[in-house]
Amino acid sequence: MTARRSPAIALLLRPWPEPETPGAAPGPGLLGSLRGRRPGGIPGLLPGIDAYTVKVNAKFPAASPALRGIICLHSGHHGEVLALLDSATITAGRTGRAVALGTDALAPRRSAVVGVIGAGAQADLVVTGLRRLRPVSDLIIHDVSPERAYAFRARHGGRLAGSAAEVAAHAAIVVLATWSRTPCHHGQSSSV
């Protein structure tokens, strides 16, 4: 199967540009003076933009939202703080859009039943994004918290499932948005 490739997907998949000096950090000022070491864990470096970000996150699965943290935008010239942003909002939005774009590019172009396993904030953003990109004929939802599943259905419509296996059996596309450290489903792929 050949996947369609939107300009947004192409932008996400393009290789990171190499700095002009091998081994040097891209950008002037503070980042350019890291003595030949490329910084790790500093997202947001873009050629031609004299700024960088530092993101710090912590996960608290029992909290809402479960992801807590901050993104600091710094001047690439002097290092001063230009802005502070809530990382939960930025991260969830970015991840939700990226998953929706990837799913749209890889899934067959027909109206489909979308299954949701884990009915929290991340699934909200993915389903919202998918509906903007493609027809969704129905939703089937499962969460270990019945209250969260009911609330998700109230926001998005659809029907509730008793298990992850039931979601997988009835959905052509399955959104997995859980904190689970164990497999959510052991079995055959969907017959849809």
C-alpha positions as MATLAB code, in Angstrom:
seq = 'MTARRSPAIALLLRPWPEPETPGAAPGPGLLGSLRGRRPGGIPGLLPGIDAYTVKVNAKFPAASPALRGIICLHSGHHGEVLALLDSATITAGRTGRAVALGTDALAPRRSAVVGVIGAGAQADLVVTGLRRLRPVSDLIIHDVSPERAYAFRARHGGRLAGSAAEVAAHAAIVVLATWSRTPCHHGQSSSV';
ca = [
       0.000    0.000    0.000;
       1.326    3.433   -0.875;
       0.555    6.060    1.754;
      -0.526    9.552    0.761;
       1.922   12.130    1.991;
       0.674   15.555    2.952;
       3.035   18.556    3.172;
       2.587   18.463    6.964;
       3.769   14.833    7.147;
       6.704   15.606    4.871;
       7.698   18.451    7.226;
       7.495   16.142   10.261;
       9.618   13.466    8.559;
      12.337   15.634    7.037;
      15.849   15.084    8.351;
      17.276   17.547   10.859;
      19.693   19.949    9.114;
      23.325   19.513   10.017;
      25.169   22.484   11.547;
      27.678   24.263    9.318;
      30.572   23.096   11.522;
      30.581   19.299   12.031;
      29.806   18.432   15.663;
      28.759   21.981   16.568;
      25.381   22.954   17.918;
      23.228   24.843   15.412;
      22.593   28.511   16.051;
      24.598   31.435   17.411;
      25.251   32.575   20.959;
      24.875   30.141   23.842;
      24.035   27.143   21.685;
      26.876   27.812   19.275;
      29.386   27.797   22.130;
      28.747   24.320   23.505;
      32.309   23.294   22.552;
      31.497   20.996   19.668;
      28.693   19.090   21.406;
      25.221   18.941   19.927;
      22.685   19.565   22.665;
      20.424   16.659   23.510;
      16.903   17.097   24.728;
      16.495   20.671   23.524;
      13.537   20.522   21.124;
      12.531   23.438   18.999;
      15.827   24.411   17.375;
      15.035   25.667   13.896;
      17.471   27.070   11.345;
      17.054   30.829   10.974;
      15.257   31.328   14.308;
      17.417   32.818   17.039;
      15.679   31.013   19.913;
      15.477   27.572   21.493;
      13.196   25.742   23.895;
      13.773   23.591   26.946;
      10.928   21.281   27.920;
      10.551   19.577   31.292;
       7.695   17.108   31.821;
       6.584   14.754   34.559;
       3.802   12.175   34.317;
       1.229   11.813   37.083;
      -1.253    9.191   35.780;
      -3.756    9.803   38.601;
      -3.884   13.573   37.968;
      -5.843   15.475   35.339;
      -4.094   16.406   33.161;
      -1.642   13.581   33.751;
       1.266   15.380   32.078;
       2.644   18.374   33.982;
       5.508   20.613   33.022;
       6.778   23.733   31.367;
       8.385   24.804   28.108;
      10.828   27.699   28.344;
      11.522   29.728   25.200;
      14.975   31.317   25.372;
      16.793   33.826   23.219;
      19.474   32.066   21.197;
      21.638   35.170   21.429;
      21.648   35.960   25.164;
      19.783   32.996   26.695;
      17.173   35.196   28.371;
      13.713   33.724   28.918;
      11.266   35.015   26.315;
       8.196   32.964   27.273;
       6.941   30.222   29.568;
       4.351   27.793   28.221;
       2.326   24.972   29.754;
       3.898   21.819   28.326;
       0.804   19.641   28.835;
      -1.253   21.719   26.404;
       1.506   22.039   23.794;
       2.592   18.377   24.025;
      -0.925   16.942   23.936;
      -1.879   19.147   20.977;
       1.242   18.278   19.024;
       0.918   14.566   19.712;
      -2.799   14.526   18.908;
      -2.261   16.289   15.562;
       0.710   14.082   14.651;
      -1.230   10.882   15.414;
      -4.259   12.115   13.447;
      -2.055   13.049   10.455;
      -0.203    9.727   10.554;
      -3.420    7.733   10.848;
      -4.989    9.658    7.988;
      -1.943    9.013    5.797;
      -1.744    5.283    6.562;
      -5.366    4.151    6.904;
      -7.538    3.330    3.872;
      -9.542    6.311    2.568;
     -13.006    5.154    3.517;
     -15.397    5.971    6.286;
     -14.433    3.815    9.228;
     -15.406    2.814   12.728;
     -12.771    4.258   15.058;
     -12.086    2.442   18.306;
     -10.728    4.234   21.350;
      -8.906    2.414   24.146;
      -8.171    4.962   26.856;
     -10.664    7.829   26.852;
      -8.594   10.683   28.278;
      -7.290   13.986   26.963;
      -4.966   12.447   24.357;
      -7.771   10.408   22.792;
      -9.942   13.562   22.709;
      -7.361   15.340   20.565;
      -6.753   12.370   18.252;
     -10.467   11.805   17.584;
     -11.060   15.532   17.027;
      -8.151   15.618   14.566;
      -9.269   12.472   12.743;
     -12.765   13.890   12.273;
     -11.282   16.996   10.655;
      -9.279   14.871    8.219;
     -11.542   11.944    7.307;
     -15.042   10.506    7.654;
     -15.649    8.560   10.859;
     -18.784    6.412   10.691;
     -18.874    5.480   14.388;
     -16.830    5.406   17.593;
     -16.487    2.491   19.974;
     -14.953    3.405   23.325;
     -13.360    1.532   26.226;
     -11.598    2.842   29.310;
     -10.775    1.189   32.629;
     -12.703    4.076   34.214;
     -16.387    3.827   33.260;
     -16.848    7.498   34.238;
     -14.147    8.566   31.779;
     -15.666    6.397   29.031;
     -19.147    7.899   29.621;
     -17.720   11.434   29.591;
     -15.858   10.723   26.341;
     -19.051    9.405   24.747;
     -20.914   12.532   25.913;
     -18.322   14.725   24.137;
     -17.845   12.655   20.959;
     -20.818   10.321   20.583;
     -20.376    6.637   19.853;
     -20.961    3.534   21.906;
     -19.250    1.916   24.859;
     -17.431   -1.411   24.784;
     -16.850   -3.762   27.694;
     -13.226   -4.505   26.796;
     -10.272   -3.582   24.611;
     -10.844   -6.833   22.702;
     -14.387   -5.723   21.849;
     -13.047   -2.402   20.540;
     -10.471   -4.200   18.376;
     -13.079   -6.631   17.036;
     -15.376   -3.852   15.785;
     -13.039   -1.030   14.717;
     -11.069   -0.523   11.507;
      -8.856    2.083   13.218;
      -7.920    1.770   16.906;
      -6.589    4.683   18.964;
      -4.530    3.434   21.925;
      -4.190    6.256   24.435;
      -3.441    4.649   27.791;
      -0.864    4.661   30.555;
      -0.914    0.853   30.540;
       2.431   -0.880   30.964;
       0.950   -4.210   29.913;
      -0.644   -5.155   26.592;
      -4.232   -3.936   26.270;
      -5.269   -6.640   23.842;
      -4.066  -10.169   23.087;
      -5.720  -11.557   20.041;
      -6.532  -11.361   16.396;
      -6.639   -8.152   14.439;
      -9.950   -6.624   13.470;
     -12.095   -8.372   10.898;
     -13.462   -4.999    9.768;
];
